[in-house]
Amino acid sequence: MLRRVARVLAVLMLFTGAAVAPTVATSAPAVAAPCTGNGGTDNDGNVVVDGQCPGEDGDDGDGGGDGGGDGSVRECKYGSHVIPCMKSGAVYNSERGCYMKLISPPPPKDDKIWDGKTEGYIVACVPPEDECLDDVENYTYLCAPFRLWQEDPPPTEVGPSPLELAERAVARMQLTMGEIGSTPPSTEVDGAAIGIVGMPVWLWVSNPADNTTGPITRSETDGGLTVTADGTLSRIEWTLTDADTGTLYARTTCAGDRAPGTPWSEAVSNDARPSPTCGFDGAQSHRSGNITVTGTAYWTVEWAGGGVTGTIDVPAQTRESTLAIGEAQVLVQ
């Protein structure tokens, strides 16, 4: 009983002095009356969730919220408190800081909550009272339930976990190994191009874009939770293989800023210097014939949202092309 009296006094304090009102338009009562109605509003017109006020003793409903340290479980917080993500059939909205549920039947269209609108939904927004009142000395939270109009109905199920949203964001990135630029040009690009044994092979990504060379950022939002993922091309591993025998005879890795490589041009190099960032030097290019060059891209993705952070392993992306390499004396004849 003493605890319940303290709650009422705390709510009175919020509405008589230093409380900071929310930015949304509300039609909240000065003090919430006992929640004795059967959902929607109580006998005094106050909004409730299935006849039970947040903070009252009893079942906290179904739903999670007691985990998610790695982002694999949806975790809901009100201030510093971890709370259930669903309570008495209402889903918690972290952006508004309350449990939201459709008021059914809705109030008549001449009710001021509609503000002249004829379409949309009237939603009950019920803060988790216990947690709110614990922070009453900060005058941060308004503990009375209120109604609001919104264009879409509130969700009826707890949304995806932060990790699931991060995985959606990564899928939207469509990360890939870019197209191969090389000296000599690959036979797919120029069937008449022939390189020379002992000459450096320059390698680069010829179609630079956020999903081939990075960096890339994508966000996903669902159920009031937003997760942002940042992808970085960490390295490309290159190999030279004899196309006829399958023998691997050269390997190199271009990492960090060097990963995208440097496109060759006469303005960059008109002699036999190796690439300043990525490729094989003349000593490594010592075979003639058809050579398979393979590039394998490795991406690093970090994400944050819902109060947690993490990384996602991205499968390696591979692309290959064929180079024609000849002996210098043969080419001269």
C-alpha positions as CSV (number, residue, x, y, z in Angstrom):
1,M,0.0,0.0,0.0
2,L,2.8,2.4,0.9
3,R,4.4,1.8,-2.4
4,R,1.2,2.5,-4.3
5,V,0.7,5.8,-2.4
6,A,4.3,6.8,-3.3
7,R,3.5,6.2,-6.9
8,V,0.5,8.5,-6.9
9,L,2.4,11.2,-5.0
10,A,5.2,10.9,-7.6
11,V,2.8,11.3,-10.5
12,L,1.2,14.4,-8.7
13,M,4.7,15.9,-8.4
14,L,5.3,15.5,-12.1
15,F,2.0,17.3,-13.1
16,T,2.3,20.1,-10.6
17,G,5.7,21.5,-11.2
18,A,9.0,20.4,-12.8
19,A,7.9,17.7,-15.1
20,V,9.1,17.9,-18.7
21,A,6.2,17.3,-21.1
22,P,6.7,15.0,-24.1
23,T,6.8,16.6,-27.6
24,V,3.8,14.6,-28.9
25,A,0.3,16.0,-28.5
26,T,-1.4,14.1,-25.7
27,S,-4.8,14.0,-24.0
28,A,-3.4,12.6,-20.7
29,P,-5.4,13.0,-17.5
30,A,-3.8,14.9,-14.6
31,V,-3.7,11.8,-12.5
32,A,-4.4,8.3,-13.8
33,A,-7.5,6.8,-12.3
34,P,-7.5,3.1,-11.3
35,C,-7.4,0.9,-14.4
36,T,-10.6,-1.1,-14.1
37,G,-11.8,-1.0,-17.7
38,N,-11.8,-3.8,-20.2
39,G,-9.1,-2.5,-22.6
40,G,-8.9,0.7,-24.5
41,T,-10.0,3.1,-21.8
42,D,-11.0,2.7,-18.2
43,N,-14.3,3.8,-16.5
44,D,-12.9,7.4,-16.2
45,G,-11.7,7.6,-19.8
46,N,-8.0,6.8,-19.1
47,V,-6.2,4.6,-21.6
48,V,-5.2,1.1,-20.3
49,V,-3.8,-2.1,-21.6
50,D,-6.3,-5.0,-21.2
51,G,-7.6,-3.6,-17.9
52,Q,-4.2,-3.6,-16.2
53,C,-2.0,-0.6,-15.5
54,P,1.8,-1.0,-15.9
55,G,3.4,-1.4,-12.5
56,E,0.5,-3.2,-10.9
57,D,1.2,-6.5,-9.3
58,G,0.4,-9.4,-11.6
59,D,1.4,-11.0,-14.8
60,D,3.8,-8.9,-16.9
61,G,2.5,-10.6,-20.1
62,D,4.4,-12.5,-22.6
63,G,7.5,-11.5,-24.5
64,G,11.3,-11.3,-24.0
65,G,13.5,-8.5,-23.0
66,D,15.7,-10.4,-20.6
67,G,18.7,-11.1,-22.7
68,G,20.1,-9.9,-26.0
69,G,23.6,-9.2,-24.8
70,D,24.9,-10.3,-28.2
71,G,21.9,-8.8,-30.1
72,S,20.4,-12.2,-30.9
73,V,17.4,-11.5,-28.6
74,R,15.3,-8.3,-28.7
75,E,16.0,-6.4,-25.5
76,C,13.8,-3.5,-24.4
77,K,14.8,-0.7,-22.1
78,Y,13.0,2.1,-20.3
79,G,15.7,4.5,-19.1
80,S,18.2,2.2,-17.3
81,H,15.6,-0.6,-16.8
82,V,15.3,-3.7,-18.8
83,I,11.6,-4.4,-19.3
84,P,9.5,-7.0,-21.2
85,C,9.1,-6.2,-24.9
86,M,5.4,-7.2,-24.7
87,K,3.1,-6.7,-21.8
88,S,-0.6,-7.7,-21.7
89,G,-0.7,-7.9,-25.5
90,A,0.9,-4.5,-26.1
91,V,4.3,-4.1,-27.8
92,Y,6.9,-1.7,-26.3
93,N,8.0,1.2,-28.5
94,S,11.5,2.4,-27.5
95,E,11.2,5.7,-29.4
96,R,8.1,6.8,-27.5
97,G,9.0,4.9,-24.3
98,C,5.6,3.2,-23.8
99,Y,3.6,0.1,-24.6
100,M,1.4,0.8,-27.6
101,K,-1.9,-0.9,-28.4
102,L,-4.8,-0.1,-30.7
103,I,-7.8,1.4,-29.0
104,S,-10.8,-0.6,-30.1
105,P,-13.4,0.6,-30.7
106,P,-11.8,3.9,-31.5
107,P,-13.2,7.2,-30.2
108,P,-15.7,9.0,-32.3
109,K,-14.3,11.2,-35.1
110,D,-15.4,14.4,-33.3
111,D,-13.0,13.5,-30.5
112,K,-10.2,16.1,-30.3
113,I,-7.6,13.3,-30.6
114,W,-8.4,13.0,-34.3
115,D,-7.6,16.6,-34.9
116,G,-9.8,16.7,-37.9
117,K,-8.4,13.5,-39.5
118,T,-10.7,10.9,-40.9
119,E,-8.2,8.1,-41.5
120,G,-5.6,6.4,-39.3
121,Y,-5.6,4.9,-35.8
122,I,-5.9,6.0,-32.2
123,V,-3.3,4.2,-30.1
124,A,-2.9,3.8,-26.3
125,C,0.6,4.7,-25.2
126,V,1.2,3.4,-21.7
127,P,4.6,3.9,-20.0
128,P,6.0,1.1,-17.8
129,E,5.0,2.8,-14.5
130,D,7.3,1.1,-12.0
131,E,10.4,2.0,-14.0
132,C,9.2,5.5,-14.7
133,L,8.6,6.3,-11.0
134,D,12.0,4.9,-10.0
135,D,13.5,7.9,-11.9
136,V,11.0,10.5,-10.7
137,E,13.6,12.6,-9.0
138,N,15.1,13.4,-12.5
139,Y,11.7,14.6,-13.7
140,T,12.5,12.9,-17.0
141,Y,9.5,10.8,-17.6
142,L,5.8,11.5,-17.8
143,C,4.2,8.5,-16.1
144,A,0.5,8.9,-17.1
145,P,-0.8,7.0,-20.1
146,F,-2.0,9.0,-23.1
147,R,-3.6,8.6,-26.5
148,L,-2.2,9.5,-29.9
149,W,-3.1,9.4,-33.6
150,Q,-0.8,7.6,-36.0
151,E,-1.1,6.7,-39.7
152,D,-0.4,3.0,-39.2
153,P,-1.6,0.5,-36.5
154,P,0.9,-0.4,-33.8
155,P,2.6,-3.8,-34.2
156,T,1.1,-6.8,-32.4
157,E,4.3,-8.8,-32.2
158,V,7.7,-8.1,-30.9
159,G,10.0,-7.0,-33.7
160,P,13.2,-8.7,-34.9
161,S,16.3,-8.7,-32.8
162,P,19.2,-6.3,-33.4
163,L,21.2,-9.1,-35.0
164,E,18.4,-9.9,-37.3
165,L,18.1,-6.3,-38.4
166,A,21.9,-6.2,-38.9
167,E,21.7,-9.3,-41.1
168,R,19.0,-7.6,-43.2
169,A,21.2,-4.5,-43.6
170,V,24.1,-6.7,-44.8
171,A,21.9,-8.5,-47.3
172,R,20.9,-5.1,-48.7
173,M,24.6,-4.2,-49.2
174,Q,25.0,-6.9,-51.9
175,L,28.7,-7.1,-51.2
176,T,30.8,-8.6,-53.9
177,M,34.2,-9.0,-55.5
178,G,34.5,-6.3,-58.1
179,E,35.3,-6.8,-61.7
180,I,39.0,-7.5,-62.3
181,G,41.2,-4.9,-64.0
182,S,44.7,-6.1,-65.0
183,T,47.8,-5.6,-67.1
184,P,47.7,-7.2,-69.5
185,P,43.9,-6.9,-70.0
186,S,42.1,-10.1,-69.5
187,T,41.1,-12.1,-72.5
188,E,37.5,-11.5,-71.6
189,V,38.1,-7.7,-72.0
190,D,40.6,-7.9,-75.0
191,G,41.1,-11.3,-76.6
192,A,44.1,-9.9,-78.6
193,A,46.0,-8.6,-75.5
194,I,49.1,-10.6,-74.6
195,G,51.4,-9.9,-71.7
196,I,55.1,-10.7,-71.4
197,V,56.8,-13.1,-69.0
198,G,58.7,-11.2,-66.4
199,M,56.6,-8.0,-66.6
200,P,54.7,-6.8,-63.6
201,V,50.9,-7.6,-63.4
202,W,48.9,-4.7,-62.1
203,L,45.6,-5.6,-60.4
204,W,42.6,-3.4,-59.4
205,V,38.8,-3.3,-59.0
206,S,37.7,-1.9,-62.3
207,N,34.1,-1.1,-61.2
208,P,34.6,0.7,-57.9
209,A,31.4,1.2,-55.9
210,D,30.3,1.1,-52.3
211,N,29.5,-2.6,-52.6
212,T,32.8,-3.5,-54.5
213,T,35.4,-1.3,-52.7
214,G,33.5,0.2,-49.8
215,P,32.9,1.8,-47.5
216,I,29.2,1.1,-47.4
217,T,26.5,1.8,-44.8
218,R,22.9,0.5,-44.6
219,S,20.3,0.8,-41.9
220,E,17.2,-1.3,-41.1
221,T,14.3,-0.2,-38.9
222,D,11.5,-2.4,-37.5
223,G,9.3,-2.2,-34.5
224,G,10.8,1.1,-33.3
225,L,14.4,-0.3,-33.5
226,T,17.0,0.9,-35.9
227,V,20.3,-0.9,-36.6
228,T,23.1,0.5,-38.7
229,A,25.7,-1.6,-40.4
230,D,29.0,-0.4,-41.8
231,G,30.9,-2.5,-44.3
232,T,34.6,-2.2,-45.1
233,L,36.6,-4.1,-47.8
234,S,39.4,-5.4,-45.6
235,R,41.5,-7.2,-48.2
236,I,41.6,-9.0,-51.5
237,E,43.7,-12.1,-51.9
238,W,45.0,-12.7,-55.5
239,T,46.4,-15.9,-57.0
240,L,48.0,-16.7,-60.4
241,T,47.3,-20.3,-61.6
242,D,48.4,-22.1,-64.7
243,A,45.0,-22.5,-66.6
244,D,46.1,-25.7,-68.2
245,T,47.5,-27.6,-65.3
246,G,45.8,-25.8,-62.4
247,T,49.2,-25.2,-60.7
248,L,49.2,-22.3,-58.3
249,Y,52.5,-20.4,-58.5
250,A,51.9,-16.9,-57.1
251,R,49.9,-15.4,-54.3
252,T,49.6,-11.9,-52.8
253,T,47.3,-10.0,-50.5
254,C,46.3,-6.4,-50.9
255,A,44.8,-5.1,-47.6
256,G,43.3,-1.9,-46.3
257,D,43.7,1.2,-48.5
258,R,45.6,-1.0,-51.0
259,A,42.8,-3.4,-51.5
260,P,41.1,-1.7,-54.4
261,G,44.4,-1.5,-56.3
262,T,45.6,1.2,-58.7
263,P,44.3,1.3,-62.3
264,W,47.1,1.3,-64.8
265,S,47.6,4.0,-67.3
266,E,50.5,5.5,-69.2
267,A,50.1,8.6,-67.1
268,V,50.7,6.5,-64.0
269,S,53.4,4.3,-65.4
270,N,55.0,4.0,-68.8
271,D,57.7,1.6,-67.8
272,A,58.0,-1.8,-66.1
273,R,57.4,-0.7,-62.6
274,P,55.1,-2.8,-60.4
275,S,51.8,-1.4,-59.2
276,P,52.3,0.9,-56.2
277,T,49.4,-0.8,-54.4
278,C,48.4,-4.2,-55.7
279,G,49.7,-6.8,-58.1
280,F,52.6,-9.1,-58.9
281,D,56.1,-8.1,-59.7
282,G,58.1,-9.4,-62.6
283,A,59.7,-12.2,-60.7
284,Q,56.3,-13.6,-59.8
285,S,55.0,-13.4,-63.3
286,H,57.3,-16.1,-64.7
287,R,55.0,-18.4,-66.7
288,S,53.7,-18.2,-70.2
289,G,50.4,-19.4,-71.6
290,N,46.9,-18.9,-70.3
291,I,47.0,-17.8,-66.7
292,T,44.0,-17.7,-64.4
293,V,44.0,-14.7,-62.0
294,T,41.6,-15.1,-59.1
295,G,40.6,-12.3,-56.7
296,T,38.8,-13.1,-53.4
297,A,37.3,-10.2,-51.4
298,Y,37.0,-10.3,-47.7
299,W,34.7,-7.8,-46.0
300,T,34.4,-6.6,-42.4
301,V,30.9,-5.5,-41.2
302,E,30.3,-3.8,-37.9
303,W,26.8,-2.9,-36.6
304,A,25.2,-1.1,-33.8
305,G,21.6,-0.7,-32.5
306,G,19.3,-1.5,-29.7
307,G,22.1,-0.7,-27.2
308,V,24.4,-3.5,-28.5
309,T,27.1,-3.8,-31.1
310,G,28.6,-6.6,-33.1
311,T,30.3,-7.9,-36.2
312,I,29.0,-10.1,-39.0
313,D,31.1,-12.7,-40.9
314,V,30.6,-12.1,-44.6
315,P,31.3,-15.1,-46.9
316,A,34.3,-14.5,-49.2
317,Q,33.4,-13.3,-52.7
318,T,35.5,-14.6,-55.6
319,R,35.9,-13.6,-59.2
320,E,38.4,-14.8,-61.9
321,S,39.6,-14.0,-65.3
322,T,42.2,-15.3,-67.8
323,L,45.4,-13.6,-68.9
324,A,47.4,-14.5,-72.0
325,I,51.2,-14.3,-71.3
326,G,53.9,-14.9,-74.0
327,E,57.7,-15.1,-74.2
328,A,59.3,-11.9,-75.3
329,Q,61.4,-13.5,-78.1
330,V,58.3,-15.2,-79.5
331,L,56.4,-12.0,-79.6
332,V,59.2,-10.2,-81.4
333,Q,59.3,-12.7,-84.3
